Amino acid sequence: MLQIFKTEEGIIREEEEVTKNCWVALTDPSSTEIRKISRWLEIDEDDLRASLDEEERSRIDIEDHYVMILVDIPFIEERNKKDWYGTIPMSIILTDSVIVTICLQDTPILQAFMNGRVRKFHTYMKTRFILQILYKNASLYLQYLRNIDKKSEEIQGRIHESPKNTEIIELLEMQKSLQYFTTSLRSNEAVLERIVKIERIKMYPEDADYLEDVITENKQALEMASIYTGILGSTMDAVASVINNNVNNIMQFLASVTIVMSIPNIIAGLYGMNVDGAGMPFANTPWGFLIVCLITLGITLLVALIFYIKKLF
Protein backbone atom coordinates (compact mmCIF):
# COMPACT_ATOMS: atom_id res chain seq x y z
CA MET A 1 0.00 0.00 0.00
CA LEU A 2 1.30 3.44 -0.99
CA GLN A 3 0.31 6.53 0.99
CA ILE A 4 1.61 10.09 0.70
CA PHE A 5 1.33 12.58 3.57
CA LYS A 6 2.25 16.20 4.08
CA THR A 7 1.83 18.61 6.97
CA GLU A 8 0.48 22.09 6.37
CA GLU A 9 0.05 24.53 9.25
CA GLY A 10 0.57 21.71 11.72
CA ILE A 11 -2.13 19.50 10.20
CA ILE A 12 -1.27 16.28 8.35
CA ARG A 13 -3.10 15.59 5.10
CA GLU A 14 -2.95 12.71 2.65
CA GLU A 15 -1.81 13.71 -0.82
CA GLU A 16 -2.30 12.17 -4.25
CA GLU A 17 1.17 12.87 -5.65
CA VAL A 18 4.72 13.06 -4.38
CA THR A 19 5.75 16.65 -3.73
CA LYS A 20 8.63 18.32 -1.94
CA ASN A 21 8.77 17.85 1.85
CA CYS A 22 6.20 15.06 1.82
CA TRP A 23 6.26 11.66 3.49
CA VAL A 24 5.88 8.52 1.38
CA ALA A 25 4.66 5.55 3.46
CA LEU A 26 4.93 2.10 1.89
CA THR A 27 3.24 -0.74 3.79
CA ASP A 28 3.82 -4.22 2.34
CA PRO A 29 4.25 -2.59 -1.09
CA SER A 30 3.66 -4.36 -4.36
CA SER A 31 6.34 -4.64 -7.05
CA THR A 32 4.51 -1.98 -9.07
CA GLU A 33 4.59 0.49 -6.17
CA ILE A 34 8.29 -0.18 -5.54
CA ARG A 35 9.15 0.41 -9.19
CA LYS A 36 7.08 3.58 -9.21
CA ILE A 37 8.81 5.09 -6.16
CA SER A 38 12.20 3.96 -7.45
CA ARG A 39 11.58 5.78 -10.72
CA TRP A 40 10.15 8.92 -9.12
CA LEU A 41 12.81 9.36 -6.41
CA GLU A 42 15.79 7.61 -8.03
CA ILE A 43 16.13 5.08 -5.21
CA ASP A 44 17.56 1.63 -5.86
CA GLU A 45 14.83 -1.02 -5.82
CA ASP A 46 16.99 -3.31 -3.70
CA ASP A 47 17.11 -0.66 -0.98
CA LEU A 48 13.35 -0.25 -1.15
CA ARG A 49 12.94 -4.01 -0.75
CA ALA A 50 15.53 -4.35 2.04
CA SER A 51 13.03 -4.03 4.91
CA LEU A 52 10.69 -6.57 3.30
CA ASP A 53 13.16 -9.29 4.29
CA GLU A 54 12.39 -10.29 7.89
CA GLU A 55 15.99 -11.38 8.46
CA GLU A 56 17.52 -8.06 7.33
CA ARG A 57 19.86 -6.54 9.92
CA SER A 58 19.75 -2.99 11.24
CA ARG A 59 22.19 -0.67 9.47
CA ILE A 60 22.75 2.67 7.72
CA ASP A 61 23.58 2.86 4.02
CA ILE A 62 24.76 6.12 2.47
CA GLU A 63 24.21 6.50 -1.27
CA ASP A 64 24.73 9.43 -3.66
CA HIS A 65 21.16 10.74 -3.53
CA TYR A 66 19.83 9.37 -0.25
CA VAL A 67 20.53 7.82 3.14
CA MET A 68 18.79 4.62 4.25
CA ILE A 69 18.30 3.90 7.97
CA LEU A 70 17.10 0.37 8.69
CA VAL A 71 15.98 -0.54 12.22
CA ASP A 72 14.03 -3.35 13.88
CA ILE A 73 10.60 -2.55 15.27
CA PRO A 74 8.43 -4.66 17.61
CA PHE A 75 5.12 -6.14 16.52
CA ILE A 76 2.35 -8.34 17.94
CA GLU A 77 1.40 -11.58 16.25
CA GLU A 78 -1.78 -13.46 17.17
CA ARG A 79 -1.42 -17.25 17.37
CA ASN A 80 -3.98 -19.60 18.95
CA LYS A 81 -5.95 -16.57 20.20
CA LYS A 82 -2.93 -15.28 22.13
CA ASP A 83 -0.61 -12.35 21.49
CA TRP A 84 3.06 -13.11 20.84
CA TYR A 85 5.81 -10.56 20.28
CA GLY A 86 8.50 -10.37 17.63
CA THR A 87 10.47 -7.88 15.55
CA ILE A 88 10.52 -6.93 11.88
CA PRO A 89 12.68 -4.46 9.91
CA MET A 90 11.54 -0.97 8.95
CA SER A 91 13.54 1.32 6.71
CA ILE A 92 13.59 5.11 6.62
CA ILE A 93 15.02 6.63 3.45
CA LEU A 94 15.99 10.29 3.55
CA THR A 95 16.35 12.13 0.25
CA ASP A 96 16.85 15.83 -0.43
CA SER A 97 13.13 16.35 -0.96
CA VAL A 98 11.13 13.62 0.83
CA ILE A 99 11.19 10.90 3.47
CA VAL A 100 10.18 7.34 2.62
CA THR A 101 9.26 4.65 5.15
CA ILE A 102 8.89 0.99 4.17
CA CYS A 103 7.56 -1.77 6.41
CA LEU A 104 5.99 -5.21 5.96
CA GLN A 105 2.90 -4.38 8.02
CA ASP A 106 1.01 -1.58 9.72
CA THR A 107 2.70 -0.45 12.91
CA PRO A 108 1.48 1.78 15.76
CA ILE A 109 4.71 3.76 15.34
CA LEU A 110 3.71 5.19 11.97
CA GLN A 111 -0.04 5.15 12.65
CA ALA A 112 0.50 7.73 15.39
CA PHE A 113 1.96 10.13 12.79
CA MET A 114 -0.66 9.35 10.17
CA ASN A 115 -3.46 10.07 12.64
CA GLY A 116 -1.90 13.35 13.80
CA ARG A 117 -1.32 12.18 17.38
CA VAL A 118 2.34 13.30 17.54
CA ARG A 119 3.02 16.83 18.75
CA LYS A 120 5.36 19.13 16.84
CA PHE A 121 5.43 16.81 13.86
CA HIS A 122 6.19 18.32 10.45
CA THR A 123 7.12 16.38 7.32
CA TYR A 124 9.46 19.17 6.18
CA MET A 125 11.54 18.79 9.38
CA LYS A 126 13.10 15.59 8.12
CA THR A 127 15.76 15.02 10.76
CA ARG A 128 13.28 15.70 13.56
CA PHE A 129 10.79 13.35 11.87
CA ILE A 130 13.36 10.53 11.78
CA LEU A 131 14.21 11.03 15.44
CA GLN A 132 10.53 11.09 16.37
CA ILE A 133 10.03 7.75 14.60
CA LEU A 134 13.02 6.26 16.41
CA TYR A 135 11.77 7.60 19.75
CA LYS A 136 8.32 6.12 19.14
CA ASN A 137 10.02 2.84 18.28
CA ALA A 138 11.97 2.73 21.56
CA SER A 139 8.84 3.69 23.50
CA LEU A 140 6.89 0.86 21.85
CA TYR A 141 9.60 -1.59 22.91
CA LEU A 142 9.19 -0.38 26.50
CA GLN A 143 5.42 -0.76 26.31
CA TYR A 144 5.62 -4.31 24.96
CA LEU A 145 8.28 -5.22 27.54
CA ARG A 146 5.95 -4.13 30.35
CA ASN A 147 3.17 -6.23 28.79
CA ILE A 148 5.48 -9.25 28.66
CA ASP A 149 6.46 -8.72 32.30
CA LYS A 150 2.80 -8.57 33.42
CA LYS A 151 1.94 -11.64 31.37
CA SER A 152 4.88 -13.60 32.79
CA GLU A 153 3.78 -12.74 36.34
CA GLU A 154 0.29 -14.07 35.61
CA ILE A 155 1.74 -17.31 34.21
CA GLN A 156 4.07 -17.70 37.20
CA GLY A 157 1.03 -17.41 39.49
CA ARG A 158 -0.69 -20.23 37.60
CA ILE A 159 2.48 -22.34 37.70
CA HIS A 160 2.65 -22.04 41.51
CA GLU A 161 -0.79 -23.65 41.71
CA SER A 162 -0.18 -26.42 39.18
CA PRO A 163 2.55 -26.42 36.53
CA LYS A 164 1.22 -27.49 33.14
CA ASN A 165 2.74 -27.79 29.70
CA THR A 166 0.68 -24.82 28.46
CA GLU A 167 2.20 -22.39 30.95
CA ILE A 168 5.73 -23.68 30.32
CA ILE A 169 5.30 -23.27 26.55
CA GLU A 170 4.03 -19.70 27.08
CA LEU A 171 7.10 -18.89 29.17
CA LEU A 172 9.34 -20.31 26.45
CA GLU A 173 7.59 -18.13 23.84
CA MET A 174 8.07 -15.03 25.98
CA GLN A 175 11.71 -15.92 26.52
CA LYS A 176 12.11 -16.13 22.75
CA SER A 177 10.38 -12.75 22.31
CA LEU A 178 12.71 -11.15 24.85
CA GLN A 179 15.70 -12.58 23.02
CA TYR A 180 14.45 -11.04 19.77
CA PHE A 181 13.93 -7.71 21.54
CA THR A 182 17.40 -7.73 23.10
CA THR A 183 19.12 -8.51 19.80
CA SER A 184 17.11 -5.90 17.90
CA LEU A 185 17.66 -3.18 20.50
CA ARG A 186 21.42 -3.76 20.42
CA SER A 187 21.39 -3.42 16.62
CA ASN A 188 19.28 -0.26 16.86
CA GLU A 189 21.69 1.17 19.42
CA ALA A 190 24.55 0.83 16.94
CA VAL A 191 22.45 2.62 14.30
CA LEU A 192 21.61 5.48 16.68
CA GLU A 193 25.24 5.98 17.60
CA ARG A 194 26.21 6.16 13.95
CA ILE A 195 23.55 8.76 13.09
CA VAL A 196 25.56 11.33 15.06
CA LYS A 197 28.54 10.86 12.74
CA ILE A 198 26.68 11.18 9.42
CA GLU A 199 27.07 14.64 7.93
CA ARG A 200 24.31 14.04 5.36
CA ILE A 201 21.76 14.10 8.20
CA LYS A 202 21.63 17.73 9.26
CA MET A 203 21.45 17.98 13.02
CA TYR A 204 20.30 21.19 14.72
CA PRO A 205 20.90 21.79 18.46
CA GLU A 206 17.33 20.79 19.33
CA ASP A 207 17.68 17.66 17.19
CA ALA A 208 20.89 16.73 18.98
CA ASP A 209 19.08 16.90 22.32
CA TYR A 210 16.24 14.85 20.89
CA LEU A 211 18.72 12.24 19.67
CA GLU A 212 20.11 11.96 23.19
CA ASP A 213 16.57 11.26 24.42
CA VAL A 214 16.16 8.58 21.75
CA ILE A 215 19.44 6.91 22.72
CA THR A 216 18.48 7.04 26.41
CA GLU A 217 15.06 5.53 25.70
CA ASN A 218 16.62 2.77 23.62
CA LYS A 219 19.18 1.99 26.34
CA GLN A 220 16.40 1.83 28.92
CA ALA A 221 14.47 -0.61 26.73
CA LEU A 222 17.62 -2.71 26.24
CA GLU A 223 18.29 -2.77 29.98
CA MET A 224 14.70 -3.78 30.73
CA ALA A 225 14.85 -6.53 28.10
CA SER A 226 18.06 -7.87 29.63
CA ILE A 227 16.60 -7.78 33.16
CA TYR A 228 13.37 -9.50 32.12
CA THR A 229 15.35 -12.10 30.17
CA GLY A 230 17.39 -12.90 33.29
CA ILE A 231 14.28 -13.07 35.48
CA LEU A 232 12.46 -15.30 33.01
CA GLY A 233 15.51 -17.55 32.68
CA SER A 234 15.66 -17.93 36.47
CA THR A 235 11.93 -18.66 36.52
CA MET A 236 12.34 -21.38 33.90
CA ASP A 237 15.15 -22.94 35.95
CA ALA A 238 12.99 -22.79 39.08
CA VAL A 239 10.05 -24.40 37.25
CA ALA A 240 12.33 -27.18 36.00
CA SER A 241 13.59 -27.76 39.57
CA VAL A 242 10.03 -27.87 40.94
CA ILE A 243 8.98 -30.38 38.28
CA ASN A 244 12.04 -32.57 38.97
CA ASN A 245 11.35 -32.39 42.70
CA ASN A 246 7.71 -33.38 42.17
CA VAL A 247 8.78 -36.32 40.02
CA ASN A 248 11.27 -37.40 42.69
CA ASN A 249 8.57 -37.18 45.39
CA ILE A 250 6.18 -39.26 43.29
CA MET A 251 8.84 -41.89 42.57
CA GLN A 252 9.76 -41.98 46.27
CA PHE A 253 6.10 -42.43 47.25
CA LEU A 254 5.58 -45.21 44.71
CA ALA A 255 8.76 -46.98 45.84
CA SER A 256 7.61 -46.83 49.47
CA VAL A 257 4.17 -48.17 48.57
CA THR A 258 5.79 -50.97 46.56
CA ILE A 259 7.96 -52.00 49.54
CA VAL A 260 5.00 -51.95 51.95
CA MET A 261 2.76 -53.93 49.58
CA SER A 262 5.52 -56.51 48.96
CA ILE A 263 5.43 -57.69 52.61
CA PRO A 264 2.04 -59.49 52.35
CA ASN A 265 3.14 -60.96 49.02
CA ILE A 266 6.34 -62.35 50.53
CA ILE A 267 4.54 -63.99 53.46
CA ALA A 268 1.75 -65.31 51.23
CA GLY A 269 4.38 -66.68 48.84
CA LEU A 270 6.17 -68.50 51.65
CA TYR A 271 2.96 -70.10 52.90
CA GLY A 272 2.05 -71.03 49.35
CA MET A 273 5.12 -73.22 48.88
CA ASN A 274 4.42 -76.90 48.27
CA VAL A 275 6.07 -78.30 51.44
CA ASP A 276 4.95 -80.37 54.41
CA GLY A 277 2.50 -78.33 56.45
CA ALA A 278 3.89 -79.69 59.71
CA GLY A 279 6.92 -77.44 59.27
CA MET A 280 4.89 -74.24 58.72
CA PRO A 281 4.07 -72.07 61.75
CA PHE A 282 0.38 -72.15 62.75
CA ALA A 283 -0.32 -74.77 60.03
CA ASN A 284 -2.00 -77.20 62.46
CA THR A 285 -4.11 -74.74 64.42
CA PRO A 286 -7.68 -73.83 63.33
CA TRP A 287 -6.88 -70.14 63.86
CA GLY A 288 -3.68 -70.26 61.80
CA PHE A 289 -4.98 -68.31 58.81
CA LEU A 290 -6.27 -65.47 61.01
CA ILE A 291 -3.04 -65.39 63.01
CA VAL A 292 -0.90 -65.19 59.88
CA CYS A 293 -3.10 -62.42 58.46
CA LEU A 294 -2.85 -60.42 61.68
CA ILE A 295 0.94 -60.86 61.84
CA THR A 296 1.21 -59.79 58.18
CA LEU A 297 -1.00 -56.76 58.84
CA GLY A 298 1.08 -55.82 61.90
CA ILE A 299 4.38 -56.02 60.04
CA THR A 300 2.94 -54.03 57.11
CA LEU A 301 1.60 -51.30 59.39
CA LEU A 302 4.91 -51.16 61.30
CA VAL A 303 6.92 -50.68 58.08
CA ALA A 304 4.39 -48.09 56.86
CA LEU A 305 4.72 -46.22 60.18
CA ILE A 306 8.53 -46.21 59.90
CA PHE A 307 8.30 -44.79 56.34
CA TYR A 308 5.80 -42.17 57.54
CA ILE A 309 8.09 -41.07 60.39
CA LYS A 310 10.99 -40.78 57.96
CA LYS A 311 8.68 -38.75 55.65
CA LEU A 312 8.97 -41.22 52.82
CA PHE A 313 5.18 -41.06 52.35
N, C-alpha and C positions, 0 to 999 in steps of 0.2 A: 504494500500500500504506500502510495506517495502523497504526502501532504506538505503544503508550503505555508509558512506562517510569517507574519511580520507585525511588529509593534508600532503603533502610531499613537502618540500622546498617552503613552502608558497603557494602552489597550491592545491586546493581541487579537489579530484577525487572520483568518485563513484566506490565502490568495490563490489565484488560478495559475499564475505564471511566476517563474523565478525572476526576481528583481534584486537590485543591490540591497545589502543589509537584511536579507531575509533568512529564514531558517527552513531548510529542506529536511523533512523527517521521513525516513524510509523504514517501514516496518514490514519485515519478511517480504522484501521487494521481489518482483518478478524479473526475469531476464530483460524484458522490454523496458521496464522502469530503470534498471541499472544501466542499460545502454543509452537511454535517453539522458540521464544525469551525467554519464561519462562524456557524452557528446556536448552537452550544454556547458559543463564546467571544466572540461578538459582534465578529468580525473581518471586515472587508470582503473579499468574494470576490476582488476584483481584486488586493488585496495578497497573498492566498494564492496566486494564479496568477502573480504577478510573476516569480518565479524559474523558472517553467516556460518562459519565453521566453529562448532561448539568447542573444539579443542585448541582454538587459536589462543596464543599467549598474549598477555598485556605488553604493550610496547609503544614507542613513538617512532614514526617514520617521517623523515623530512625530504620532500621532493621539491622540484623547481617551482611549482605553482601552488603548492599546498603543504600542510602539515597534518598527518593523521595520528590521532591519539586513540589507542585501543585499550580499554579497561574491561575488567570483569564486573558484572553487576549481579545482585542476588535476584532470585525469582522463586515463586511458589508453584509447585507442581502437585496436582491432585491425583492420588492413586488410592484405590480401594476406599474412597470417600474420606481420605485423610490428607492433610496438607504436608508435603515434604519440601525441603529447601535445597536449592542448588545454585549454580552460577552459570551465566552465559556471557559471551563477549558483547560489547557495544563499542562502536567506533565513532569518534567525533573528528570530522575533517574540516579544517579551517583553511579557507581560501581568502583571497584579497577582498572578495565581495560578499560571500555568504558563508554560513555554517551548515554542514550536513551531518546528520546523525543516522546511523544504520544499526538496526537491532533485529533479532529473529522474532521477537514478540513484543506486544505492548508491555510497557513497564510503568509503574507508578512514578518513577523518576521523571520521565518525559511528560506523562499525563498531567503532572502538576503545572508544568509550563504551558501546555496546550490549553488548560482550563483557566489560566490566569490566576493561579493560586500562589504564585511566587512574587514576593515584593521586590521592587526595584529591578525588574527584569526587562531588558530591552534587547532586541535581536541585533541592533547595530553595535552594542557593546560586546564584541565577540569574546574578548578575553574574560570579561566578567561572566558572560553566559557559560563559557566552558567551566569556570571555577564553580559556578552555581550548580551545574550538572554534577560535578565531582563531589561537591558538598552533599547534595541530595543523595548521591550514591552511598557515601559513607554513613549518612544518617539512616538510610534504609537498612544497611548492614546491622547497625545498632538495634534498630527496631526488631528485625528478624531474630537477632541473637537473644533479645529479651524474651521473645515468643518461645524460642527453643528452650530457654532456661525454665520458663513457667511450665512448659509441656513436660520437660524432663522431671520436674518436681512432682507433677501429678502422677507420672508413671512410676516414680520411685515409691510414692505412697501406696499405689496398687501392688507393687512388688513386695512391700513389707507385709501385706496381708496374705498374699499367695502368689509367688512367682510363677508366671506362665510364659509359654513361648511367645505369645503375642507381645507382651511388654518387653521382653528381651530383644525381639526383632525391632521394635520401635526405637529402643535405645541404640541399637546398632545403626539404624537409619539416621538418627540424629547425630551420632558420632561421625558418620560419613559426611553429613551436611556441614558439620563444624570443620572437618578437615578441608572440604572444598572452600569454605569461607576463609580459613586461615591462609591457604595457599593463594587464593585470589587477592586477599588484602595485602599480602607481602608483595605480590606482583604490582598491584596498584600503587603501593608505597614507592617502589622504584620509579614508576612513571611520574608520580608527583614530584619526586626529588629532581627528576631530569627536566621538568617543565621550567624550573627556575633558570636553567642554563641555556635555554633555547632563545636566541635573539629574535627569531621570526615571530614569536608570540610576545607582543608588546605588553609590558607589565607596568601599570601605573602604581603609585604608592598605595592607593586603596586596594588595588588588585593584589599587591604583594601581601598586605595584611590578610586579605581574604584567603590567599593561598596558604598562609600559615594556619588559618582556622581549618582549612580542608585537611592539611597534613595532620593536625592535632586530632581531628575527628576520625581520620583513618587509623591513626595509631591507637586511639582509644578502642575502636572496633576490633583491631588486631589483638590488643591486649585482652579484651573481653573474650574473643574467640579462643585464645590460648588458655585462659583461665577455665572457661566452660569445657574445653576439650579435656583438660586435666581432671576436672571434677567428674566428668562423665566417664573418663577412663577408670578413675578410682571406683566409681559406682559399679561399673561393669565387673571389675575385679572383686568387689564386695559381693555382688550378686552371684558370681561364679563360686566364691567361697561358701556362701550360704547354701547354694544348691549341693555342693560337694559334701557339706556338713550334714545336710538333710539325708542325702543318700547314705552316708556313713551310719547315721542314726538308725535308718530303716534296716540296713544290712545287719547292724548290731542287734536290733530287736528281733529280726527273723532268725539270726543265729542262736539267740538265747531261747526263743520259742522252740526251735528245732532240738536243742539239747534237752530242754524240759520234757518235750513230747517223746523223746527217744527212750526215756527211763521206763515207761510202761511197756514199750515195745521190746526192750531188752529182757525184762522180767517175763513177759508173756512168751517170748521166744525160748527162754530157758525152760519154762514149764511145758512148752510144746514139743520138746525133744522126745524122741522115741526111745526112752530108757525105762528101766524098772522103776515103777512108782514107789517102791519101798525106800529108795534112796532120795526121794524128793521131800523137802520139808512140807509138813501139813498135808501130805498126800493121803494119809489113812484116817484123817479126822473128818467128820461130816461138815465141819465149819471151815475147812481148808481154803475153799475158794474165796469166802468172805474175808478170811484173815489175809490171804495174799493180796486181795484187792485193797484192803485197808493199808497194808504195809506199802504197797506201790503208791497209793495216794499220799501217804505220809512222806515218803521219800521225794515224790514229785513236788509237793508243796514246800518241803524244806529247801530243795534246790531253787525253786521259784522265789522263795523268800530271800535266799542268799543273793540271787541276781538282782532282786529289787533293792536290797540294801546297798549293793554296789552300783546301783543306778544303771544296770544293764538293760532294764525294761523301760 
